[in-house]
Amino acid sequence: MKIPGMVRITRPSNAVAAGCAAIIGYFIASGTLVPGVLVIWGVVVLVTAGGNTINDYFDAGIDRINRPDRPIPSGEVGEREARNFAFILFAAGITMSAFTTLLCMAIALFNAFLLVFYATNLKRSCFIGNLAVSYLSASIFVFGGAFLGWEGAVRVVPIAFIAFCAMVSRELLKDAEDIEGDLSEGADTVPVRYGIKATALVSLVFAFGAVAGSIYLVSWWGYWYLAVILPVDAIIMAGAVRPLRCKDSQCVRTSRATSLLKTGMFASLVIFFVAAFLA
């Protein structure tokens, strides 16, 4: 076991960004920030890190083909160490959620369970796994709003919808990138069952849903927001359109579609936070 490997397996930038999304969810719902947001940030970081770790544990076979540089295939982290570390992270996150609200705690418990169930059963299921991981990403905003109770959770549903659609789009294309490894492991993903062309088309539909949702928020924040979000929407659509010409996974990877979608999603988070601050 190497400490850098234990850190890397959690995908710390991903986990920290997820925690920041919870803070943004709270800020959009309340219009203010309180010290308690550090607690919801910590819960999301720990649970997300646990999910990333358990996912790598169950994906070790596929990663030996698709991602041999990851901590487990590269030998930085043992499989048993990864499994134990994941459950320590989950336990810490759920324990910390006891200092939030009952609604937040319920979401944290459910999401921790779903992350494990996703890694063990849903990941290799056709489309259901994509929907599950996209729900998990979108629910982070609801979790942040839930720190205010039900009213706060409902307030951020439009943001969660945008995140859900964007994540479905990106997850489908990630599956298209990994089709060889998924085939070797018998994973029944959308590109395995229906092909890359059909996958790219479905991804485009969900990307359009995310863009449409972002434009709806003009009713919240005004036309200055529209001028700022449209370039970001263009990045998201560019990422979703590029794979339409692809016939194999290598083409999807070289199109950098998933990177563009990720860039657009992070830029959207910044804009949402600024827009809520200026509102």
Secondary structure as UniProt FT lines:
FT   HELIX           3..9
FT   HELIX           12..30
FT   TURN            35..36
FT   HELIX           37..58
FT   HELIX           60..66
FT   TURN            68..69
FT   HELIX           71..74
FT   HELIX           79..97
FT   TURN            98..99
FT   HELIX           102..117
FT   HELIX           118..122
FT   TURN            123..124
FT   TURN            126..127
FT   HELIX           128..146
FT   TURN            147..148
FT   HELIX           150..155
FT   HELIX           157..177
FT   HELIX           179..185
FT   HELIX           190..194
FT   HELIX           196..216
FT   HELIX           218..221
FT   HELIX           223..241
FT   HELIX           242..245
FT   HELIX           249..254
FT   TURN            255..256
FT   HELIX           257..278
//
